[in-house]
């Protein structure tokens, strides 16, 4: 289901634009920031359906930011997909073990990226129906 609000936390302008353009073309709405700190504040204010989190960020890194999101009752259930240039298999497993709901490596494959966004959103929506 398109139309959901997705928060993009990515410090690289070109990567942010690519992700934004892909999401807009497929009907999603986006919010964007370059830092985890501002991303946390936006998540509190706007309650996005999904967060796309770069791992290597200036200031607070993506893993620390995820822990902060999970510790807050307002943001703890927002699904978060890790986006990283570290594409080795153990990194995917490590990111999922940290508590991320999904994982995408850079450079982004449009098809795989959209599949992962849809998969994570669908799982989160199904959880909401059960509760």
N, C-alpha and C positions, 0 to 999 in steps of 0.2 A: 504494500500500500504506500503510494508516494504522498507527498505533502507534509510529512513529518519534519520537525525542526531538528537539524543536526548541528552540533557544535564542533567546529574544527579548531584544534589546538596544534598549531604548526608554525615554527619560527621561520621557515624558508618560504619566501613570497611566491616563488614559482610552483613549489609543491602545493601550497595553499590554493593558488589559483586553479591548478589542475583539478584538485579534489572538488573545489567549489563548482567549477564548470561542469564536471561529470555529474555532480549531484543536482545542479540546477536543470540540466538537460533532461534528467529523468524525473523531474517534478518535486524534488525535495527543497525545503527551505534551509538556509544556513546562517549561522553566526560564526564569527571568526575571531581568533586572537593569536598572538605570538607567544604568550607566556602561560604557564600552568596556573600561576596565581590569579591572573585575570580570568582564565578559563573557569576556575573554581567559582569565582564571583558570578560569572555569567550563568553557570549551571544552577546556582542558588536562585538567581533572579528569574531565569527563563524556563527552567525545567525542560531541557531538550529531550527528545525521544532517544537520542544516541549521541555519544561523544567519540570523536576520532582523535586520538592522542598520540602525538609524536613522542618518542621516548627521550631523545636527546634535545632538551630544551634549555634555554638560558635560565639561570636561577634554579627553580625547583624542576627536577626531572620528571618524566612521565610516570614512573613507578611510584615515586613519592606522592605525586599528585593523585594517583589512583587510590592510594591508601587514605589520603585526606578525604576524597570523595566518598569512599566506603565508610569512613568514620562518622560522617554527617548524616543524620536521619533524613534530611531533605534530598540528598543526592545519592544515597547508598544504593538505590535500586536502578539508577540510570546505567544502561549497558555502555561499556567502553571498549572500543577496538584499538589495540596498539598498532601504531604505524612506525616502522623502523627500517633503516638501511641495513641492519644486521639480519641477513636472510638465511643463516644456517638453521637447520632443523632444531638444534638444541635451543636456539633463541625463541623459536615459536613455542616450544614446550615450556620454556622458562617463563615466557610472558603469560601463557595460560595458567601456569602454576602460581603466578603472582596475583591472579584474580581477574585478568582481562577476559572479556567475553568473546573476543575474536582477535585476529592478528592479520596484518597485511605488511608485506615487505615493499621497499622502494627499490627500483622504480615501480610504480603502480601499474598493474595490468588492469585495464578498464573492466574487462569481463569478470575477472576474479574479485576485484574490488567491489563491484556492484553485487555480486553473489554473496559476498561476506556481509555487506551492509544489510541486504534483504534477509539473510539468514539470522543475523543477530536481532534485527527488529522483529522478525516473526517469532522467535523464541521468547523475546521479552513480552510481546503482545499476548502470546499464549499463556504465559505465567500470570499476566494481569487478569485473564478470563477465569483462571482457576481460583484465584484468591477471593 
